[in-house]
Amino acid sequence: MSEPSPLGLFGGTFDPVHVGHLRLAEEAAEALGLQRVRWIPAGQPRHRQNPCVTAAHRLRMVELAIAGNPRFELDPAEAESGEASYTVPTLQRLRAELGERRPFVLLLGADAYAGLPSWHRWQELFALAHLAVAHRPGFAVDVAALPGALQAEHAARCVPDNDIGALAAAPAGRILNFPMTPLAVSATQLRGLLAQGRSARYLLPQPVIDYIDLHHLYRSNNGS
């Protein structure tokens, strides 16, 4: 029986989903040998202020953004639950769904990774998934700047950037960095552009722009 292929897991608020998110997922899939990337829009995230638009809108925008990529799939459970979104329970749910042997690879940006000790039950993550941290080419994660508890986990679990075989060899427990094309685009920046009525063309997928225009999103504070 062949070993199951690694599955990438990409969670976030996606308020709105943009080209930086898409490139991170695409480059992670290539660099890490991921069979698929499952996108998991948050319902009520606990690491930042409340999203500007509803979970239903954010879920639909992600669905539109990833529709043309057969390697991407959508997980609506968090967005549809209406409850607080925490990563450990989500990983436990996916383990129950997909089994204990499938390698899970949680995709993170460097900033999110540095803030990991603020996450709910963060040290349980390593028993449930590998962590893959995106960084600019030539600028790997600054280990000395990480919080002390995370430094210790990083030292014990980090494997060389090119050792993607370590991700396939076990279902969880490793940390690996991977470089991605630097794109100076953020959801905060895009919300500002949209609030001013300015163009976000080429920063957002066109179907997402069309959806935002149709529903008049990011034009007011009501998220309708």
C-alpha positions as a LaTeX table, in Angstrom:
\begin{tabular}{lrrr}
\hline
Residue & $x$ (\AA) & $y$ (\AA) & $z$ (\AA) \\
\hline
Met1 & 0.00 & 0.00 & 0.00 \\
Ser2 & 1.42 & 3.37 & $-0.99$ \\
Glu3 & 1.88 & 6.07 & 1.60 \\
Pro4 & $-0.74$ & 8.86 & 1.54 \\
Ser5 & 0.40 & 12.11 & $-0.07$ \\
Pro6 & 0.79 & 15.30 & 2.01 \\
Leu7 & $-2.23$ & 17.57 & 2.20 \\
Gly8 & $-1.67$ & 21.31 & 2.59 \\
Leu9 & $-3.99$ & 23.17 & 4.95 \\
Phe10 & $-4.36$ & 26.92 & 4.47 \\
Gly11 & $-6.50$ & 28.78 & 6.97 \\
Gly12 & $-7.16$ & 32.47 & 7.22 \\
Thr13 & $-9.70$ & 35.24 & 7.37 \\
Phe14 & $-9.39$ & 35.95 & 3.63 \\
Asp15 & $-10.98$ & 39.37 & 4.02 \\
Pro16 & $-10.72$ & 39.46 & 1.02 \\
Val17 & $-8.76$ & 36.62 & $-0.59$ \\
His18 & $-6.07$ & 38.07 & $-2.88$ \\
Val19 & $-3.20$ & 37.18 & $-5.20$ \\
Gly20 & $-0.74$ & 36.90 & $-2.32$ \\
His21 & $-2.82$ & 34.12 & $-0.77$ \\
Leu22 & $-3.11$ & 32.36 & $-4.10$ \\
Arg23 & 0.62 & 32.52 & $-4.83$ \\
Leu24 & 1.49 & 31.26 & $-1.34$ \\
Ala25 & $-0.76$ & 28.21 & $-1.79$ \\
Glu26 & 0.44 & 27.56 & $-5.34$ \\
Glu27 & 4.14 & 27.86 & $-4.51$ \\
Ala28 & 3.73 & 25.78 & $-1.36$ \\
Ala29 & 2.11 & 23.00 & $-3.36$ \\
Glu30 & 5.05 & 22.96 & $-5.79$ \\
Ala31 & 7.85 & 23.43 & $-3.27$ \\
Leu32 & 6.54 & 20.95 & $-0.70$ \\
Gly33 & 5.16 & 18.23 & $-2.96$ \\
Leu34 & 1.59 & 18.67 & $-1.75$ \\
Gln35 & $-1.05$ & 16.63 & $-3.51$ \\
Arg36 & $-3.72$ & 19.21 & $-2.71$ \\
Val37 & $-4.23$ & 22.38 & $-0.69$ \\
Arg38 & $-7.40$ & 22.65 & 1.38 \\
Trp39 & $-8.48$ & 26.26 & 2.01 \\
Ile40 & $-10.20$ & 26.82 & 5.37 \\
Pro41 & $-11.77$ & 30.29 & 5.74 \\
Ala42 & $-12.24$ & 31.21 & 9.38 \\
Gly43 & $-15.66$ & 31.82 & 10.85 \\
Gln44 & $-14.94$ & 34.02 & 13.86 \\
Pro45 & $-11.13$ & 34.31 & 14.09 \\
Arg46 & $-9.64$ & 34.93 & 17.53 \\
His47 & $-6.25$ & 36.36 & 16.55 \\
Arg48 & $-7.42$ & 39.61 & 14.98 \\
Gln49 & $-10.31$ & 42.01 & 14.88 \\
Asn50 & $-13.64$ & 40.85 & 13.52 \\
Pro51 & $-13.70$ & 40.53 & 9.73 \\
Cys52 & $-15.20$ & 43.37 & 7.73 \\
Val53 & $-17.64$ & 41.12 & 5.85 \\
Thr54 & $-19.59$ & 38.04 & 6.81 \\
Ala55 & $-18.20$ & 34.52 & 6.81 \\
Ala56 & $-20.63$ & 33.59 & 4.03 \\
His57 & $-19.23$ & 36.31 & 1.76 \\
Arg58 & $-15.62$ & 35.38 & 2.54 \\
Leu59 & $-16.34$ & 31.71 & 1.90 \\
Arg60 & $-17.90$ & 32.50 & $-1.46$ \\
Met61 & $-14.98$ & 34.74 & $-2.48$ \\
Val62 & $-12.49$ & 31.95 & $-1.73$ \\
Glu63 & $-14.65$ & 29.53 & $-3.69$ \\
Leu64 & $-14.56$ & 31.87 & $-6.69$ \\
Ala65 & $-10.83$ & 32.54 & $-6.37$ \\
Ile66 & $-9.75$ & 28.88 & $-6.35$ \\
Ala67 & $-12.32$ & 27.52 & $-8.82$ \\
Gly68 & $-9.87$ & 27.16 & $-11.71$ \\
Asn69 & $-7.17$ & 25.25 & $-9.84$ \\
Pro70 & $-7.72$ & 21.46 & $-9.58$ \\
Arg71 & $-5.14$ & 21.24 & $-6.79$ \\
Phe72 & $-7.16$ & 23.53 & $-4.52$ \\
Glu73 & $-10.22$ & 22.52 & $-2.50$ \\
Leu74 & $-12.52$ & 24.35 & $-0.10$ \\
Asp75 & $-13.40$ & 23.39 & 3.47 \\
Pro76 & $-16.49$ & 25.38 & 4.56 \\
Ala77 & $-16.87$ & 23.94 & 8.07 \\
Glu78 & $-15.35$ & 26.81 & 10.07 \\
Ala79 & $-17.09$ & 29.53 & 8.08 \\
Glu80 & $-20.44$ & 27.77 & 8.28 \\
Ser81 & $-20.24$ & 26.96 & 11.99 \\
Gly82 & $-20.77$ & 30.50 & 13.28 \\
Glu83 & $-18.44$ & 29.67 & 16.17 \\
Ala84 & $-14.95$ & 30.73 & 17.18 \\
Ser85 & $-12.26$ & 29.30 & 14.90 \\
Tyr86 & $-9.36$ & 27.48 & 16.54 \\
Thr87 & $-6.76$ & 25.52 & 14.61 \\
Val88 & $-6.33$ & 22.53 & 16.93 \\
Pro89 & $-10.02$ & 21.50 & 16.88 \\
Thr90 & $-10.04$ & 21.95 & 13.10 \\
Leu91 & $-7.03$ & 19.65 & 12.74 \\
Gln92 & $-8.65$ & 17.12 & 15.05 \\
Arg93 & $-11.78$ & 17.18 & 12.88 \\
Leu94 & $-9.71$ & 16.62 & 9.75 \\
Arg95 & $-7.81$ & 13.77 & 11.41 \\
Ala96 & $-11.13$ & 12.10 & 12.18 \\
Glu97 & $-12.21$ & 12.63 & 8.58 \\
Leu98 & $-9.01$ & 11.70 & 6.74 \\
Gly99 & $-7.24$ & 9.33 & 9.13 \\
Glu100 & $-4.12$ & 9.31 & 11.27 \\
Arg101 & $-1.60$ & 8.44 & 8.52 \\
Arg102 & $-2.18$ & 11.28 & 6.05 \\
Pro103 & 0.56 & 13.91 & 6.35 \\
Phe104 & $-0.98$ & 17.32 & 7.06 \\
Val105 & 1.06 & 20.44 & 6.27 \\
Leu106 & $-0.21$ & 23.64 & 7.87 \\
Leu107 & 0.81 & 26.63 & 5.73 \\
Leu108 & 1.81 & 29.79 & 7.56 \\
Gly109 & 3.36 & 33.14 & 6.79 \\
Ala110 & 6.43 & 34.13 & 8.80 \\
Asp111 & 4.49 & 36.70 & 10.87 \\
Ala112 & 1.81 & 34.18 & 11.83 \\
Tyr113 & 4.49 & 31.66 & 12.74 \\
Ala114 & 6.27 & 34.13 & 15.04 \\
Gly115 & 2.98 & 34.67 & 16.86 \\
Leu116 & 2.28 & 30.97 & 17.30 \\
Pro117 & 2.62 & 30.94 & 21.13 \\
Ser118 & $-0.46$ & 33.20 & 21.30 \\
Trp119 & $-2.59$ & 30.52 & 19.60 \\
His120 & $-5.03$ & 28.37 & 21.54 \\
Arg121 & $-3.30$ & 25.08 & 22.58 \\
Trp122 & $-0.50$ & 25.83 & 20.12 \\
Gln123 & 1.87 & 23.11 & 21.31 \\
Glu124 & $-0.70$ & 20.47 & 20.34 \\
Leu125 & $-0.33$ & 21.50 & 16.70 \\
Phe126 & 2.83 & 19.44 & 16.28 \\
Ala127 & 1.05 & 16.18 & 17.07 \\
Leu128 & $-1.52$ & 16.94 & 14.38 \\
Ala129 & 0.39 & 18.50 & 11.47 \\
His130 & 3.69 & 19.61 & 10.03 \\
Leu131 & 4.22 & 23.37 & 9.79 \\
Ala132 & 5.51 & 24.99 & 6.60 \\
Val133 & 6.56 & 28.62 & 6.93 \\
Ala134 & 6.73 & 30.90 & 3.88 \\
His135 & 9.54 & 33.44 & 3.70 \\
Arg136 & 11.09 & 35.78 & 1.17 \\
Pro137 & 13.88 & 34.19 & $-0.89$ \\
Gly138 & 17.16 & 34.64 & 0.97 \\
Phe139 & 15.45 & 35.70 & 4.20 \\
Ala140 & 14.61 & 32.61 & 6.23 \\
Val141 & 12.85 & 32.79 & 9.58 \\
Asp142 & 14.87 & 34.74 & 12.18 \\
Val143 & 15.02 & 32.08 & 14.87 \\
Ala144 & 16.65 & 34.40 & 17.40 \\
Ala145 & 13.63 & 36.70 & 17.22 \\
Leu146 & 11.12 & 33.95 & 17.99 \\
Pro147 & 9.60 & 33.64 & 21.49 \\
Gly148 & 11.62 & 31.31 & 23.70 \\
Ala149 & 9.16 & 28.42 & 23.78 \\
Leu150 & 8.84 & 28.49 & 20.02 \\
Gln151 & 12.63 & 28.67 & 19.59 \\
Ala152 & 12.91 & 25.36 & 21.44 \\
Glu153 & 10.26 & 23.69 & 19.26 \\
His154 & 11.86 & 25.12 & 16.13 \\
Ala155 & 15.29 & 23.80 & 17.06 \\
Ala156 & 13.92 & 20.33 & 17.79 \\
Arg157 & 11.63 & 20.01 & 14.76 \\
Cys158 & 13.00 & 22.10 & 11.88 \\
Val159 & 14.33 & 20.22 & 8.85 \\
Pro160 & 16.33 & 21.64 & 5.91 \\
Asp161 & 14.31 & 23.60 & 3.37 \\
Asn162 & 14.85 & 21.03 & 0.63 \\
Asp163 & 13.98 & 17.99 & 2.77 \\
Ile164 & 10.38 & 17.65 & 1.62 \\
Gly165 & 10.67 & 13.90 & 2.10 \\
Ala166 & 10.45 & 14.54 & 5.85 \\
Leu167 & 6.89 & 15.78 & 5.34 \\
Ala168 & 5.81 & 12.63 & 3.51 \\
Ala169 & 7.59 & 10.30 & 5.95 \\
Ala170 & 5.40 & 11.13 & 8.95 \\
Pro171 & 1.91 & 12.54 & 9.47 \\
Ala172 & 3.00 & 15.46 & 11.68 \\
Gly173 & 5.69 & 17.01 & 13.82 \\
Arg174 & 8.17 & 18.72 & 11.48 \\
Ile175 & 8.81 & 22.39 & 10.68 \\
Leu176 & 10.07 & 23.40 & 7.26 \\
Asn177 & 10.67 & 26.81 & 5.68 \\
Phe178 & 10.00 & 27.50 & 2.01 \\
Pro179 & 10.71 & 30.60 & $-0.08$ \\
Met180 & 7.92 & 32.30 & $-2.00$ \\
Thr181 & 7.72 & 35.20 & $-4.43$ \\
Pro182 & 7.45 & 38.40 & $-2.37$ \\
Leu183 & 4.24 & 40.27 & $-3.16$ \\
Ala184 & 3.61 & 43.58 & $-1.41$ \\
Val185 & $-0.14$ & 43.14 & $-1.13$ \\
Ser186 & $-2.31$ & 42.77 & 1.96 \\
Ala187 & $-5.99$ & 42.50 & 2.75 \\
Thr188 & $-5.74$ & 45.70 & 4.81 \\
Gln189 & $-4.35$ & 47.57 & 1.81 \\
Leu190 & $-7.07$ & 46.19 & $-0.44$ \\
Arg191 & $-9.87$ & 47.09 & 1.93 \\
Gly192 & $-8.53$ & 50.63 & 1.94 \\
Leu193 & $-8.51$ & 50.80 & $-1.85$ \\
Leu194 & $-12.02$ & 49.42 & $-2.09$ \\
Ala195 & $-13.34$ & 51.78 & 0.60 \\
Gln196 & $-12.03$ & 54.69 & $-1.50$ \\
Gly197 & $-13.63$ & 53.34 & $-4.66$ \\
Arg198 & $-10.21$ & 52.74 & $-6.25$ \\
Ser199 & $-9.27$ & 49.87 & $-8.54$ \\
Ala200 & $-8.05$ & 46.56 & $-7.11$ \\
Arg201 & $-7.60$ & 45.01 & $-10.55$ \\
Tyr202 & $-4.66$ & 42.57 & $-10.78$ \\
Leu203 & $-4.48$ & 42.43 & $-6.97$ \\
Leu204 & $-7.66$ & 40.39 & $-6.65$ \\
Pro205 & $-8.96$ & 37.68 & $-9.00$ \\
Gln206 & $-11.51$ & 39.19 & $-11.36$ \\
Pro207 & $-14.37$ & 36.93 & $-10.15$ \\
Val208 & $-13.71$ & 38.22 & $-6.63$ \\
Ile209 & $-13.79$ & 41.83 & $-7.82$ \\
Asp210 & $-17.07$ & 41.16 & $-9.62$ \\
Tyr211 & $-18.53$ & 39.59 & $-6.46$ \\
Ile212 & $-17.41$ & 42.54 & $-4.31$ \\
Asp213 & $-18.98$ & 44.98 & $-6.77$ \\
Leu214 & $-22.21$ & 42.99 & $-6.99$ \\
His215 & $-22.68$ & 42.94 & $-3.22$ \\
His216 & $-21.17$ & 46.39 & $-2.51$ \\
Leu217 & $-18.67$ & 44.92 & $-0.06$ \\
Tyr218 & $-16.05$ & 46.96 & 1.77 \\
Arg219 & $-17.95$ & 50.15 & 1.02 \\
Ser220 & $-19.38$ & 50.41 & 4.54 \\
Asn221 & $-18.94$ & 48.89 & 7.97 \\
Asn222 & $-21.98$ & 46.68 & 7.96 \\
Gly223 & $-20.42$ & 43.73 & 6.08 \\
Ser224 & $-23.64$ & 43.19 & 4.12 \\
\hline
\end{tabular}
